[in-house]
Amino acid sequence: MELTGNLYGFYSNKPISSVFKDLEQHAKNINFKFKSTSFQDDECMFFFKDQTMFEHHDEIGYNTELNNEGCFNVEAKKTKLKGIATLFEFEGESDFNPFDINLVFTEVFYYVLTVPHLKEEDNFSQKTHDSFMNILG
């Protein structure tokens, strides 16, 4: 099967245990179930509304064919981050020339959210992305 879904990466200082606890509550709020797995340093939560959605996802991958909703997934791991980012906007302001900033973290948490479609093109994927952003901060 071809890989499906759209991935969004996030770095956060919010610990995995706290994020996953908040995701559990979010799943209850939207009447979704989840399965958790761990492998080496990675932890994962896979979300689905019911067995029908789970099986449909298993057959064709990420989609929103059932009531405009679909499965989504969050992978997480603790890591280090050393990098350079170009700052284009700060606290909603962009009235300055972009400049590079150095990022050095000895402990940070990396999350990957997988949703069915690009968030700009699908309401469910946008809502899921927004909810995850709210959970992170």
C-alpha positions in Angstrom: 0.0 0.0 0.0 1.2 3.5 -0.8 2.0 5.8 2.1 -0.8 8.1 2.9 -1.5 11.0 5.3 0.2 14.3 5.9 2.9 14.7 8.6 3.4 17.7 10.7 6.5 17.9 13.0 6.7 19.8 16.3 9.4 20.4 18.9 8.1 21.1 22.4 9.3 21.3 26.0 6.1 19.6 27.1 6.8 16.0 28.2 5.4 13.0 26.3 3.5 11.7 29.4 1.7 15.1 29.7 0.9 15.3 26.0 -0.3 11.8 25.8 -2.5 12.3 28.9 -4.0 15.4 27.2 -4.5 13.4 24.0 -6.4 10.7 25.9 -8.8 13.4 27.1 -9.1 14.8 23.7 -10.0 11.4 22.3 -12.7 11.0 24.9 -14.0 14.5 24.0 -14.4 13.7 20.3 -15.6 10.1 21.0 -12.5 8.4 19.5 -10.6 5.4 20.8 -6.8 4.9 20.7 -4.1 2.3 20.7 -0.7 3.1 22.2 2.6 1.4 21.2 6.2 1.8 22.1 9.3 0.8 20.2 12.8 1.6 21.4 12.7 5.4 22.1 9.5 6.1 20.1 6.0 6.2 21.6 2.9 6.3 19.5 -0.8 6.9 19.8 -3.1 5.9 17.0 -6.7 7.3 17.1 -9.9 6.0 15.4 -13.6 6.5 16.0 -14.6 2.8 15.8 -13.7 -0.6 14.4 -15.2 0.3 11.0 -12.9 3.3 10.7 -9.9 1.3 11.9 -10.5 -1.4 9.3 -11.2 1.1 6.5 -7.9 2.9 7.4 -6.1 -0.5 7.4 -7.5 -1.2 3.8 -6.8 2.2 2.1 -4.7 4.4 4.5 -5.5 7.8 5.9 -8.8 9.2 4.6 -11.9 11.1 5.6 -14.4 9.0 3.7 -16.5 8.1 6.8 -18.5 11.1 7.9 -15.7 13.5 7.0 -13.5 12.1 9.8 -10.6 9.8 9.9 -7.8 8.2 11.8 -4.8 10.2 13.1 -1.6 9.4 14.7 1.0 11.0 17.0 4.5 9.7 17.4 6.8 11.1 20.1 10.4 10.8 21.3 12.8 12.6 23.6 15.8 14.0 21.7 18.4 16.8 21.5 18.1 19.7 19.1 21.0 21.7 17.6 20.0 23.8 14.6 19.6 27.2 13.0 16.2 28.7 12.3 15.4 31.8 10.3 13.1 34.1 12.3 10.5 35.7 10.0 7.9 36.5 12.7 8.0 37.0 16.5 4.9 37.3 18.6 2.8 38.1 15.6 5.1 40.9 14.3 7.0 40.7 11.1 8.2 44.3 10.7 11.9 43.4 10.7 14.4 41.8 8.4 14.5 38.0 8.9 17.6 36.8 10.8 19.0 33.4 11.9 18.8 32.2 15.5 20.7 29.3 17.0 18.8 26.6 18.7 20.6 24.3 21.2 18.5 22.1 23.5 20.0 19.1 25.4 16.5 17.7 26.0 13.4 18.4 23.9 10.4 16.4 22.8 9.8 15.8 19.1 6.2 15.0 17.9 4.9 14.0 14.5 1.2 14.3 13.9 -0.2 12.4 10.9 -3.6 13.5 9.6 -5.5 12.3 6.5 -5.1 15.4 4.4 -3.3 18.8 4.2 -4.8 20.9 6.9 -5.4 23.7 4.5 -7.6 21.4 2.4 -9.6 19.5 5.0 -11.6 20.6 8.0 -11.0 17.4 10.0 -7.3 17.6 9.5 -7.3 21.3 10.4 -9.3 20.8 13.6 -7.0 17.9 14.6 -3.9 20.0 13.9 -5.3 22.9 15.9 -6.2 20.7 18.8 -2.7 19.2 18.9 -1.2 22.7 18.8 -3.4 23.6 21.8 -2.3 20.5 23.7 1.4 21.4 23.1 1.0 24.9 24.4 
